[in-house]
Amino acid sequence: MNRRHFLGVATTASLTGCTGFVGNEENGDLDLTVQNDRDGPVSVDVEVVDDEGTTHEEASNRIDSGVARSAQVTVGSAGRHEVTVFGED
């Protein structure tokens, strides 16, 4: 299993301009898309973690060939957020 690079699966992420307030913390939405470019279905795990080590999302999904799955994760608008997609080789 290769955590940082998964051949045949493309991942995109962007922090949208839409922000909200929960308590005193400003939040933003991180839009994620995972696409399976392989010939067959694949099981993937997606993890979103900020630079302080807080996990904002952990999800598993089976994606059919040629299919893309999208998700929106609420994260803090400041700091760095790392998206990791991994699955079977």
N, C-alpha and C positions, 0 to 999 in steps of 0.2 A: 504494500500500500504506500502510495506517495502522497503525502499530505499537501504539499505546495503546488504540485503540478499533476494534473490528471488528464492524460491524453484522451482526446475525443470529447471532452466536456468543456464547453466555453462558459465562463462566468463573467458577468458584468455587474458593477455596483456603482451607485451614484447617490450623493446626499442631496435631497431635493430642497428647494427653497422654502418649503412649507415647514414652519416651526410652531411649536406649541409650548405651553408652560404647564408643568406638573409640579406642584409645590413651588419652590423657589428655583428649580432647575429648568433651564431652557433645553428643549428637546428638538430633534430633527428626525426626519424619516429617511432611512437608507433603503433604496429600491434595489432588489437583487433579482437577477435572471440567471438560471442555470439551464443550459441547452445540451442535449445529448446528440453528438455528431457521429456516434458509433453506429455500426450496423445492427446491433441488438440492444435490448433494454439494459440499464445499468442502475445499481443502487448507489446513492450518494448520501453523504453526511455534510451538512452545512453548519458552520460555526461562526458567529460574529462576536468578537472580543474587543474591548477598548484597551487603551494603553495602560490602564490601571489594573487590568486583569479581570474586569467585570464581564461576564458572559451575558450578552443581550439576546442571543438566539442560539438554539441547538435544534436542528431538525434533520430527519432522515426521510428519504423519499426514493421511490423507484420510478425512473423516467424512461419511457419508451423511446426507441430510435427516432430521431428527427423531431422530438418534442422538446419544448422549452417550458420551464416552470418559473413563475414569478412570485416574489414575496416582498413584503414591506416590513421593516424592522424599525421600531422607535429606539433611537439612541440619543445620547447627549450631543449637542451641536458643536461642542468644543473638543479638541483633542483628536487623536488618531483612532481609527477603527479598522481592525483587520478581519477580512473575510477569508475563511479557509473552506475549500471544497475538497473532499477526498472520498475515495471509494475503492472498489475492487480493481485490480490490474487486469 
